[in-house]
Amino acid sequence: MSNAGGTLTTDLVVVGAGPGGYTAALRGAQRGLDVALVERETVGGVCINHGCIPAKSLIHAAGFQKDIQHWNDIGIETGEVSVDFEAVQAWKNDVVERLTDHIRAGLDDHDVCLLDGTARFLDSSTVVVESERGKRPVEFDHAVVATGSQPVELPGLGFDQDGVISSRDVLQLDAVPDELVVVGGGYIGMEAVTKFAKFGASVRVVEARDRVLGAFEEEIVDAIQETSEMYTDGIYTNALATGLEHDDEGRPVLLVDHDGTERRFSADYVVVAAGRDTTAARERLDLENTDVEVTERGYIVTDDQLRTTDDTIFAVGDAAGEPFLAHAAYREGKVAAAVAAGDDAALGTDYLPSVMYTDPEVAVVGRSESEARETYDDPLVGRVPMATSGRALSANKPAGYVKVVAAPDGTLLGAQVVGARASDTIAEATLALELDATIDDLRGTAHAHPTFPEALADAADDAVGESIHSH
């Protein structure tokens, strides 16, 4: 890496230090490239600083409310329990700081040059990094765009309005609000219900479609709604947010068209959780100065090596389109950097798990039962309730089920897990799919007892009518 005349020359420049970006930077350095990493906000990106990690930290803390009640039920007297939310936030912030410090240390160990500022492309071999210190050109052989996304703003519900906040802002509240209204019944909105309802807030969800969690099977949605009133009371579907007013106390009042009836929902905050958008991040890049093309939806066009239509530029993570998942960005960052270093790498199969941290958790991978039935007349389907799991019962987590789906010849097609530790259990099913495993492979794999993942083997038994615990 050279620095002649103020212009930095490097093998690889990565724009954005979120999951896809810092992973690409580190993998590139591991492959022997000189790497510069540009970040305009904070290393770790949205996931670590404003999304996945802080959200799951708060969900973890909120879950103790339910667990403590169980402790009392089994004879462990806790006395009166109170929540110091400022202390909870401080703990959450410490988790974030520890992770970002670890990433920075890794970048330093691999001699990645970290540049603070906003990168804009001058052409297909040069970016200029703008910061408070001025402008610095960076010449490169290859670039990786990993600029992520930001919360969608809805018409009439801009984040500049009093009391209207994003899914990012809600994680930074100093106190638990008495009332929240969440616009959007996707996984982000439902996770907001999970943590704040458990902390004592009254939460209402306004969803324009006919049911919440439209990306998941109806069976899954029914299963989590059966576990708690927090997923049924206060959930308004076929409800369209039409405007915003403020009451005499200055609190926001959301105007809602609910099946033709106007409703007015007042709250301390209106949280807009209606998806994510890549437009602003992409427009900052000045990609028109390159040969990079974008889709009609504004995503950067890439191939299975994450290479764009400009041979020198790659794109990973949200910038390259859905799914907007950190673990997808991790995989893509590794592939893009390896290709930039000369490796013949490419994305593999489509077996990418999706996880939702409701209570109970939800995790899915591969094909669902309904998708399998579109191809096969008689797929193999096995399902066992978590209430039959010794580990689930001993942990007081009996809600949910495990389902496996296979082709008639036994080839595994997918798995769905609703229950405690679903986010961990799904890893075994994902690996099985990657290895083209069969129902018999799952059945024949010894699982430690009692554990949550052993329910996968029991579900595989059920698929062939030989479950020990499904009835």
Secondary structure, 3 states (H helix, E strand, C coil): CECHHHCEEEEEEEECCCHHHHHHHHHHHHCCCCEEEEECCCCCHHHHHHCHHHHHHHHHHHHHHHHHHHHHHCCCCCCCCCCCHHHHHHHHHHHHHHHHHHHHHHHHHCCCEEEECEEEEEECCEEEEEECCEEEEEEEEEEEECCCCEECCECCECCCCCCEEECCHHHHCCCCCCEEEEECCCHHHHHHHHHHHHCCCEEEEECCCCCCCCCCCHHHHHHHHHHCHHHCCCEECCEEEEEEEECCCCCEEEEEEECCEEEEEECCEEEECCCEECHHHHHCCCHHHCCCCECCCCCECCCCCCECCCCCEEECHHHHCCCCCHHHHHHHHHHHHHHHCCCCCCCCCCCCCEEECCCCCEEEEECCHHHHHHHCCCCEEEEEEHHHCHHHHHCCCCCCEEEEEECCCCEEEEEEEECCCHHHHHHHHHHHHHCCCEHHHHHHCCCCCCCCCHHHHHHHHHHCCCCCCCC
